[in-house]
Amino acid sequence: MKTEQRLKELGIELDKPRAPIANFVNVVRTGNLLYLAGNGPGRPGQPLPSGKVGRDFTVEQAYQHARQTGLNLISVMKAELGDLDRVRRIVKVLGMVNAIPEFHQQPEVINGCSDLFVEVFGDRGKHARSAVGMGSLPRQIPVEIEVIVEVEDGPAPRAAAAAKPAAKRKVAPKKAAKKKKR
């Protein structure tokens, strides 16, 4: 199933990515890897959530903030690639939780993003991950997540695989013709 179709099935509409708040870019590409800058929850035109998990936000609320952060990251991928089917795999997720010192449920919070990636991308969304607690985050947002994504270049894998046998068939008759001439 196409990724865009899956988003529609899930009732998800992506927002346009927010502009960075400092001197950096949302994504850097090197080879077939995208390095997405840390992103947080919130939607364009709405105030950023602010506070600590374990004091101002429950685990369930923070899970939803991590999910929204995942949506924001997918919108960055879409803006960079044009087609989310070019995402070969979500490679690595680093989830940071702005929490009180006694808080120990960082994995449950960052599951909001991880679960979303698997819902949207299927097996391509399964990733390595770190979920850590922080004393603070920029603007006191409850979560910040950064991602490394492997991407496809050129035609889709199925189209490329289908093209290879045809190319081999074209080569084979030429070799046979050369053998006959000798």
N, C-alpha and C positions, 0 to 999 in steps of 0.2 A: 504494500500500500504506500502511496505517495505521502510524504511527510505533511505537505500542505493539506491534503485530504484528511489525514489523521487529526490535525489541529482543528479542522472544521467539525469533525466527529466529536471531539472533546469540548466543543463550544468555545474554543480559544481564538481570540483576535489579538494579534500582536500590536503593541504600540510602536511608534517610531522610537529608536534609541535616543536616550537623553545625551546631550553634549557633556563631555567631561568637565569637571568642576575645577580643573587645574591644568598645568602644562603637560598633558599626556594625551594619548589617543585611546579609543575604546578597544582597538584590536590591532595586533601586529601579526603579519603573516611572514613566515620563513619556511621556504620549501612547501611541504604539504601540511604544515602545522599552523593553526591559529592560536595565538596567545591572547585571551580576552582579559582585559584589565578588570580589577575588582569592581564589582557592581553591587548595589544594594536594592532594598525594596522601594516601593513608591512608584507612582505613575505620573506621567506628565500632567502638570496643572494641579497636582495634589501635593500637600505638604509631606515631607519625609517623616516617617515614623521615627520617634526618638525615645530612647530609654534602654534600660538593662533588662535582659531576660532573667527571670527569677525574682525580679522586683516589680518592674513595670509591665512585663509581658509574661504570659504563661508559656509553657512549652508548645501548646497548640497554636497560640497566636504567633509565636516565633516560627513555627513550622510553616504557617501561611506566608510569613514575610520571606522565608527562604524560597518558597514556591514562587512568589512574585518576583524575587530576584532571579530565579531560573527563567521565568518568562522574559525578563529584561535581557538576560544573556542570550536567549534564543533570538530575540529581535536584533541583537548585535550580529549574530551569525547570519541571519537573513539579510541584513543590510550589507554585509561584507560579501556574501556568496551569491545573493540573488535567488538561489534555489537551495532549500534545506536538504534536498536529496543528495547534495554534494558532501554532506557530513558523513564521513566514513565511520567515525567513532568519536564519542566523548572519551578522551584519554584520561584526564585527571581533573579532579575537583578539589579545590582548597576552600573549605568553609570556615569562616571566622564568626564567632558568636560573642557579642558584647554582653557579658553576663556578670552577675555578682560572683565573688571569689568562691563561694560554696557550691556554685552550680556545676553539675556533672553530666548533663544530658545534651551535650553538644551534638552527638550523632543523631539523636532524635529530632533535633531542630533542623539540621542540614539534610535530613531525609526529605524535607519538603522540596528541595531542589533535585536531589537524586531520584526520588519517585517520579517527579515530573519528566526528567530526561528519559527515563525508561518508558513512561506512558507515551511520550511523543515519538521517540526514536526506536523503541523496541530494544533488541539486543545491542544495537549501535549506541544506545544510551547508557549501557553498563560501563562503569568506570572505576579506576582507582580513586581513593579519596582520603583526605585528611579533614577532620572536624575538630577545631581547637577553640578554646576560650580566650578572650581578650579582655584586658582591663578597660579598654575603650576602643571605639571605632570613629571614623570621621563623621562629624555632625551628630554623633551619638546614635547612629543607626543601629538597630539590633543585630543585623547580620550583614556580612560582606562576603561575596563568593567570587573567586576567579577560576577560570577553566582553560584547559588546553584541549584543542579539538583537532583531529586528523581529518583532512578533507580530500576529496577526489578531484583530479584534474581531468579535463577532456571528457570523452563520452562515458556514459554510465557503464558499470562493469559488465552488465548483460550485453549491451551493444558492442562493447569491445570484444567480449568472448565470442559473440556471434560472428564478428568480422574476421577473426583469426582463421577459422576453418575455410572460409571463402578465399582468403589470401593464400592459404596452403594449396587449395585446389588450383589456383591460377599458376602457381609455381610448378606444381607437379607436371602438367602437360609440357611446359617449356623444357624441363629436364629430359623428359621422354623424347622430345623432338631432337634435342642435342645428341642423345645417345644413338638415335637412328642415323644421323648424319655421319657419325664416326665410323 
